[in-house]
């Protein structure tokens, strides 16, 4: 069975206007349209780095108790969380898994490793 949604835990968390911290979320696999549509956005034409903001706003389906994930939410993430989400996006969309492929330095055996959520 194909897994299309992946849970994640942000290292720091999004802080909303009331001061609540949102760390637990879900990201779905990206579709072709998720990657194509943002290219027409004038914000991406003005600054290609904005593509990441638009992509993440499209594929994150849940973050804490927030009702809607939009570019404003992604824009206000801490840098550590943005870097984490970029890596997470790459992993799930390239391999279909949230796990890392790692090699034991002693026996050279390769295996999957999924890090524990921060504080967990």
TIRO-2110 file (N, C-alpha, C; in Angstrom, 1 decimal):
// TIRO-2110
0.8, -1.2, 0.0, N, 1, A
0.0, 0.0, 0.0, CA, 1, A
0.9, 1.3, 0.0, C, 1, A
0.6, 2.2, -0.8, N, 2, A
1.3, 3.4, -1.0, CA, 2, A
1.0, 4.4, 0.2, C, 2, A
2.0, 4.8, 0.9, N, 3, A
1.8, 5.8, 1.9, CA, 3, A
1.9, 7.2, 1.3, C, 3, A
0.9, 8.0, 1.5, N, 4, A
0.9, 9.4, 0.9, CA, 4, A
1.0, 10.5, 1.9, C, 4, A
0.9, 10.2, 3.2, N, 5, A
1.0, 11.2, 4.3, CA, 5, A
2.0, 10.7, 5.3, C, 5, A
2.7, 11.7, 5.8, N, 6, A
3.8, 11.4, 6.7, CA, 6, A
3.8, 12.3, 7.9, C, 6, A
3.8, 11.8, 9.1, N, 7, A
3.8, 12.7, 10.3, CA, 7, A
5.2, 13.3, 10.5, C, 7, A
5.3, 14.4, 11.1, N, 8, A
6.6, 15.0, 11.5, CA, 8, A
6.4, 15.8, 12.8, C, 8, A
7.6, 16.1, 13.3, N, 9, A
7.7, 16.9, 14.5, CA, 9, A
8.7, 18.0, 14.3, C, 9, A
8.3, 19.2, 14.3, N, 10, A
9.3, 20.3, 14.1, CA, 10, A
10.2, 20.4, 15.3, C, 10, A
11.5, 20.8, 15.0, N, 11, A
12.5, 20.9, 16.1, CA, 11, A
12.1, 22.0, 17.0, C, 11, A
11.6, 23.1, 16.5, N, 12, A
11.3, 24.3, 17.4, CA, 12, A
9.8, 24.5, 17.5, C, 12, A
9.1, 24.6, 16.4, N, 13, A
7.6, 24.8, 16.4, CA, 13, A
7.2, 26.1, 15.9, C, 13, A
6.1, 26.2, 15.3, N, 14, A
5.5, 27.4, 14.9, CA, 14, A
4.8, 28.1, 16.1, C, 14, A
5.0, 29.4, 16.3, N, 15, A
4.4, 30.1, 17.4, CA, 15, A
3.3, 31.0, 16.8, C, 15, A
2.0, 30.7, 17.1, N, 16, A
0.9, 31.5, 16.6, CA, 16, A
0.8, 32.8, 17.3, C, 16, A
-0.2, 33.6, 16.9, N, 17, A
-0.5, 34.9, 17.4, CA, 17, A
-0.8, 34.9, 18.9, C, 17, A
-1.3, 33.8, 19.4, N, 18, A
-1.6, 33.7, 20.9, CA, 18, A
-0.5, 33.2, 21.7, C, 18, A
0.6, 32.8, 21.0, N, 19, A
1.8, 32.3, 21.7, CA, 19, A
1.8, 30.8, 21.8, C, 19, A
0.8, 30.1, 21.2, N, 20, A
0.8, 28.6, 21.2, CA, 20, A
1.8, 28.1, 20.3, C, 20, A
2.4, 27.0, 20.7, N, 21, A
3.5, 26.4, 19.8, CA, 21, A
2.9, 25.1, 19.2, C, 21, A
3.1, 25.0, 17.9, N, 22, A
2.6, 23.9, 17.0, CA, 22, A
3.8, 23.2, 16.5, C, 22, A
4.0, 21.9, 16.9, N, 23, A
5.1, 21.1, 16.4, CA, 23, A
4.7, 19.9, 15.6, C, 23, A
3.6, 19.3, 16.0, N, 24, A
3.2, 18.0, 15.3, CA, 24, A
2.5, 18.4, 14.0, C, 24, A
2.8, 17.7, 12.9, N, 25, A
2.2, 18.0, 11.7, CA, 25, A
2.2, 16.8, 10.8, C, 25, A
1.6, 17.0, 9.6, N, 26, A
1.5, 15.9, 8.6, CA, 26, A
1.8, 16.6, 7.2, C, 26, A
2.6, 15.9, 6.4, N, 27, A
2.9, 16.4, 5.1, CA, 27, A
2.5, 15.2, 4.1, C, 27, A
1.9, 15.6, 3.0, N, 28, A
1.5, 14.6, 2.0, CA, 28, A
2.6, 14.7, 0.9, C, 28, A
2.6, 13.6, 0.1, N, 29, A
3.4, 13.6, -1.1, CA, 29, A
3.0, 14.7, -2.0, C, 29, A
4.0, 15.3, -2.7, N, 30, A
3.7, 16.3, -3.7, CA, 30, A
3.2, 15.7, -5.0, C, 30, A
2.3, 16.4, -5.7, N, 31, A
1.9, 16.0, -7.0, CA, 31, A
2.7, 16.9, -8.0, C, 31, A
2.5, 16.5, -9.3, N, 32, A
3.2, 17.3, -10.3, CA, 32, A
2.7, 18.8, -10.3, C, 32, A
1.3, 18.9, -10.0, N, 33, A
0.8, 20.3, -10.0, CA, 33, A
1.3, 21.1, -8.8, C, 33, A
1.6, 20.4, -7.7, N, 34, A
2.2, 21.1, -6.6, CA, 34, A
3.5, 21.8, -6.9, C, 34, A
4.3, 21.1, -7.8, N, 35, A
5.6, 21.7, -8.2, CA, 35, A
5.5, 22.6, -9.4, C, 35, A
4.4, 22.4, -10.2, N, 36, A
4.3, 23.3, -11.4, CA, 36, A
3.6, 24.6, -11.1, C, 36, A
2.5, 24.6, -10.4, N, 37, A
1.7, 25.8, -10.1, CA, 37, A
2.4, 26.9, -9.5, C, 37, A
3.3, 26.7, -8.5, N, 38, A
4.0, 27.8, -7.9, CA, 38, A
4.9, 28.6, -8.9, C, 38, A
5.3, 27.9, -10.0, N, 39, A
6.2, 28.6, -11.0, CA, 39, A
5.5, 29.7, -11.6, C, 39, A
4.2, 29.8, -11.6, N, 40, A
3.4, 30.9, -12.2, CA, 40, A
3.2, 32.0, -11.3, C, 40, A
3.5, 31.8, -10.0, N, 41, A
3.3, 32.8, -9.0, CA, 41, A
4.4, 33.9, -9.1, C, 41, A
3.9, 35.2, -9.1, N, 42, A
4.8, 36.3, -9.3, CA, 42, A
5.9, 36.4, -8.2, C, 42, A
5.6, 35.9, -7.0, N, 43, A
6.5, 35.9, -5.9, CA, 43, A
7.7, 35.0, -6.2, C, 43, A
7.5, 33.9, -6.9, N, 44, A
8.6, 33.0, -7.3, CA, 44, A
9.4, 33.6, -8.4, C, 44, A
8.7, 34.3, -9.3, N, 45, A
9.4, 35.0, -10.4, CA, 45, A
10.3, 36.1, -9.9, C, 45, A
9.9, 36.8, -8.8, N, 46, A
10.7, 37.8, -8.2, CA, 46, A
11.8, 37.3, -7.4, C, 46, A
11.6, 36.1, -6.8, N, 47, A
12.6, 35.5, -5.9, CA, 47, A
12.3, 34.0, -5.9, C, 47, A
13.2, 33.2, -6.5, N, 48, A
13.1, 31.8, -6.7, CA, 48, A
13.0, 31.1, -5.3, C, 48, A
13.6, 31.6, -4.3, N, 49, A
13.6, 31.0, -3.0, CA, 49, A
12.2, 30.9, -2.4, C, 49, A
11.3, 31.7, -2.9, N, 50, A
9.9, 31.7, -2.5, CA, 50, A
9.2, 30.4, -2.9, C, 50, A
9.7, 29.7, -3.8, N, 51, A
9.2, 28.4, -4.3, CA, 51, A
9.0, 27.4, -3.1, C, 51, A
10.0, 27.4, -2.2, N, 52, A
9.9, 26.5, -1.1, CA, 52, A
8.7, 26.9, -0.2, C, 52, A
8.5, 28.1, 0.0, N, 53, A
7.4, 28.6, 0.9, CA, 53, A
6.0, 28.1, 0.3, C, 53, A
5.9, 28.3, -1.0, N, 54, A
4.6, 27.9, -1.7, CA, 54, A
4.5, 26.4, -1.7, C, 54, A
5.5, 25.6, -2.0, N, 55, A
5.5, 24.2, -2.0, CA, 55, A
5.0, 23.6, -0.6, C, 55, A
5.7, 24.1, 0.4, N, 56, A
5.4, 23.6, 1.8, CA, 56, A
3.9, 24.0, 2.2, C, 56, A
3.5, 25.2, 1.8, N, 57, A
2.1, 25.6, 2.1, CA, 57, A
1.1, 24.7, 1.4, C, 57, A
1.5, 24.1, 0.3, N, 58, A
0.6, 23.2, -0.5, CA, 58, A
0.5, 21.8, 0.1, C, 58, A
1.7, 21.3, 0.6, N, 59, A
1.8, 19.9, 1.0, CA, 59, A
1.6, 19.6, 2.5, C, 59, A
1.8, 20.6, 3.3, N, 60, A
1.6, 20.4, 4.8, CA, 60, A
0.1, 20.5, 5.0, C, 60, A
-0.5, 19.4, 5.4, N, 61, A
-1.9, 19.3, 5.6, CA, 61, A
-2.4, 19.5, 7.0, C, 61, A
-1.4, 19.4, 8.0, N, 62, A
-1.8, 19.7, 9.4, CA, 62, A
-0.6, 20.2, 10.1, C, 62, A
-0.8, 21.2, 11.0, N, 63, A
0.3, 21.6, 11.9, CA, 63, A
-0.4, 22.0, 13.2, C, 63, A
-0.2, 21.2, 14.2, N, 64, A
-0.8, 21.4, 15.5, CA, 64, A
-2.3, 21.5, 15.3, C, 64, A
-2.9, 22.6, 15.9, N, 65, A
-4.3, 22.8, 15.9, CA, 65, A
-4.7, 23.9, 14.9, C, 65, A
-3.8, 24.3, 14.0, N, 66, A
-4.1, 25.4, 13.1, CA, 66, A
-5.1, 24.9, 12.1, C, 66, A
-6.1, 25.8, 11.8, N, 67, A
-7.1, 25.4, 10.8, CA, 67, A
-6.7, 25.4, 9.4, C, 67, A
-5.7, 26.3, 9.1, N, 68, A
-5.2, 26.4, 7.7, CA, 68, A
-3.7, 26.6, 7.7, C, 68, A
-3.1, 26.0, 6.8, N, 69, A
-1.7, 26.2, 6.6, CA, 69, A
-1.5, 27.0, 5.3, C, 69, A
-1.0, 28.2, 5.4, N, 70, A
-0.8, 29.0, 4.2, CA, 70, A
0.6, 29.6, 4.2, C, 70, A
0.9, 30.4, 3.2, N, 71, A
2.3, 30.9, 3.1, CA, 71, A
2.6, 31.8, 4.3, C, 71, A
1.7, 32.4, 4.9, N, 72, A
2.0, 33.2, 6.1, CA, 72, A
2.5, 32.4, 7.3, C, 72, A
2.0, 31.2, 7.4, N, 73, A
2.5, 30.3, 8.5, CA, 73, A
3.9, 29.9, 8.1, C, 73, A
4.1, 29.5, 6.9, N, 74, A
5.4, 29.0, 6.5, CA, 74, A
6.5, 30.1, 6.6, C, 74, A
6.1, 31.3, 6.2, N, 75, A
7.0, 32.5, 6.3, CA, 75, A
7.5, 32.8, 7.7, C, 75, A
6.6, 32.4, 8.7, N, 76, A
7.0, 32.7, 10.1, CA, 76, A
7.6, 31.6, 10.9, C, 76, A
7.9, 30.5, 10.2, N, 77, A
8.6, 29.4, 10.8, CA, 77, A
10.1, 29.8, 11.2, C, 77, A
10.6, 29.3, 12.2, N, 78, A
12.0, 29.5, 12.5, CA, 78, A
12.9, 28.8, 11.4, C, 78, A
14.0, 29.3, 11.2, N, 79, A
14.9, 28.8, 10.2, CA, 79, A
15.2, 27.3, 10.3, C, 79, A
15.4, 26.8, 11.6, N, 80, A
15.6, 25.4, 11.8, CA, 80, A
14.4, 24.6, 11.4, C, 80, A
13.2, 25.1, 11.6, N, 81, A
12.0, 24.3, 11.2, CA, 81, A
11.9, 24.3, 9.6, C, 81, A
12.2, 25.4, 9.0, N, 82, A
12.1, 25.5, 7.5, CA, 82, A
13.2, 24.5, 6.9, C, 82, A
14.4, 24.5, 7.5, N, 83, A
15.4, 23.5, 7.0, CA, 83, A
14.9, 22.1, 7.2, C, 83, A
14.4, 21.8, 8.3, N, 84, A
13.9, 20.5, 8.6, CA, 84, A
12.8, 20.1, 7.6, C, 84, A
11.8, 21.0, 7.4, N, 85, A
10.7, 20.7, 6.4, CA, 85, A
11.2, 20.5, 5.0, C, 85, A
12.2, 21.3, 4.6, N, 86, A
12.8, 21.1, 3.3, CA, 86, A
13.4, 19.7, 3.1, C, 86, A
14.2, 19.3, 4.1, N, 87, A
14.8, 18.0, 4.1, CA, 87, A
13.7, 16.9, 4.1, C, 87, A
12.7, 17.1, 5.0, N, 88, A
11.6, 16.1, 5.1, CA, 88, A
10.9, 16.0, 3.7, C, 88, A
10.6, 17.1, 3.1, N, 89, A
9.9, 17.1, 1.8, CA, 89, A
10.8, 16.3, 0.8, C, 89, A
12.1, 16.6, 0.7, N, 90, A
12.9, 15.9, -0.2, CA, 90, A
12.9, 14.4, 0.1, C, 90, A
13.1, 14.0, 1.3, N, 91, A
13.1, 12.5, 1.7, CA, 91, A
11.8, 11.8, 1.3, C, 91, A
10.7, 12.3, 1.6, N, 92, A
9.4, 11.6, 1.4, CA, 92, A
9.1, 11.6, -0.1, C, 92, A
9.5, 12.6, -0.8, N, 93, A
9.2, 12.7, -2.3, CA, 93, A
10.2, 12.0, -3.1, C, 93, A
11.4, 11.8, -2.7, N, 94, A
12.4, 11.1, -3.5, CA, 94, A
12.4, 9.6, -3.2, C, 94, A
12.1, 9.2, -1.9, N, 95, A
12.2, 7.8, -1.5, CA, 95, A
10.9, 7.2, -1.1, C, 95, A
9.9, 8.0, -0.8, N, 96, A
8.6, 7.5, -0.3, CA, 96, A
8.6, 7.1, 1.1, C, 96, A
9.7, 7.6, 1.8, N, 97, A
9.9, 7.2, 3.2, CA, 97, A
10.4, 8.4, 4.0, C, 97, A
10.1, 8.5, 5.2, N, 98, A
10.7, 9.6, 6.1, CA, 98, A
12.0, 9.2, 6.7, C, 98, A
12.4, 7.9, 6.5, N, 99, A
13.6, 7.4, 7.1, CA, 99, A
14.8, 7.8, 6.3, C, 99, A
16.0, 7.8, 6.9, N, 100, A
17.3, 8.0, 6.3, CA, 100, A
17.9, 6.7, 5.9, C, 100, A
18.6, 6.6, 4.8, N, 101, A
19.4, 5.4, 4.5, CA, 101, A
20.7, 5.7, 5.1, C, 101, A
21.2, 4.8, 6.1, N, 102, A
22.4, 5.0, 6.7, CA, 102, A
23.3, 3.7, 6.6, C, 102, A
24.6, 3.9, 6.7, N, 103, A
25.5, 2.8, 6.7, CA, 103, A
26.3, 2.7, 8.0, C, 103, A
26.3, 1.5, 8.6, N, 104, A
27.0, 1.3, 9.8, CA, 104, A
28.5, 1.5, 9.5, C, 104, A
29.2, 2.3, 10.3, N, 105, A
30.7, 2.5, 10.0, CA, 105, A
31.5, 1.3, 10.3, C, 105, A
31.0, 0.4, 11.1, N, 106, A
31.8, -0.8, 11.5, CA, 106, A
31.6, -2.0, 10.6, C, 106, A
30.3, -2.3, 10.3, N, 107, A
30.1, -3.5, 9.5, CA, 107, A
29.7, -3.2, 8.0, C, 107, A
29.5, -1.9, 7.7, N, 108, A
29.1, -1.4, 6.4, CA, 108, A
27.8, -1.8, 5.9, C, 108, A
26.9, -2.3, 6.8, N, 109, A
25.6, -2.7, 6.5, CA, 109, A
24.7, -1.5, 6.4, C, 109, A
23.9, -1.4, 5.3, N, 110, A
23.0, -0.3, 5.1, CA, 110, A
21.6, -0.6, 5.7, C, 110, A
21.0, 0.4, 6.4, N, 111, A
19.7, 0.2, 6.9, CA, 111, A
18.9, 1.5, 7.0, C, 111, A
17.6, 1.5, 7.2, N, 112, A
16.8, 2.7, 7.4, CA, 112, A
16.8, 3.1, 8.8, C, 112, A
16.9, 4.4, 9.1, N, 113, A
16.9, 5.0, 10.4, CA, 113, A
16.0, 6.2, 10.4, C, 113, A
15.0, 6.2, 11.3, N, 114, A
14.1, 7.3, 11.4, CA, 114, A
14.4, 7.9, 12.8, C, 114, A
14.8, 9.2, 12.8, N, 115, A
15.2, 9.9, 14.0, CA, 115, A
14.0, 10.0, 15.0, C, 115, A
14.2, 10.0, 16.2, N, 116, A
13.2, 10.3, 17.2, CA, 116, A
12.8, 11.8, 17.1, C, 116, A
11.6, 12.1, 17.4, N, 117, A
11.2, 13.5, 17.4, CA, 117, A
11.9, 14.2, 18.6, C, 117, A
12.3, 15.5, 18.4, N, 118, A
13.0, 16.2, 19.5, CA, 118, A
12.2, 16.1, 20.8, C, 118, A
12.9, 15.8, 21.8, N, 119, A
12.2, 15.7, 23.1, CA, 119, A
11.4, 14.4, 23.3, C, 119, A
11.5, 13.5, 22.4, N, 120, A
10.7, 12.3, 22.4, CA, 120, A
11.5, 11.1, 22.5, C, 120, A
END
